[in-house]
Amino acid sequence: MCKMLLTSFMAFPSTNNCNTSRCLSVSSLLHSLSPPCQSYVSPDFSADRGWLHLEARYNNEALETGSLWAGYNFSVGKKLVLNATPMVGGGQL
């Protein structure tokens, strides 16, 4: 009998007092999945600098595939703030 197990590890970017668009924020996320009778890991890496968002994923859309994503970070509102990042990307099957 096989059991499903999901484990996630997140490396948060270091917090510094940099509030300019020249700062680079980098983070990573590693999922360890164990669906019935098969195990694999799914790492995600992302970087933000000002309006630019870059992301790389592996085993996310399908097993043994990678994808690259680019997006535009923006924020609207003062009292109630909405942060969004529309992205486009492509991958290799």
Beta strands, then each sheet from edge to edge (+ up, - down):
strand 1: 5-11
strand 2: 25-34
strand 3: 40-49
strand 4: 52-58
strand 5: 66-72
strand 6: 74-76
strand 7: 82-84
strand 8: 87-92
sheet 1: 1+ 2- 3+ 4- 5+ 8-
sheet 2: 6+ 7-
end
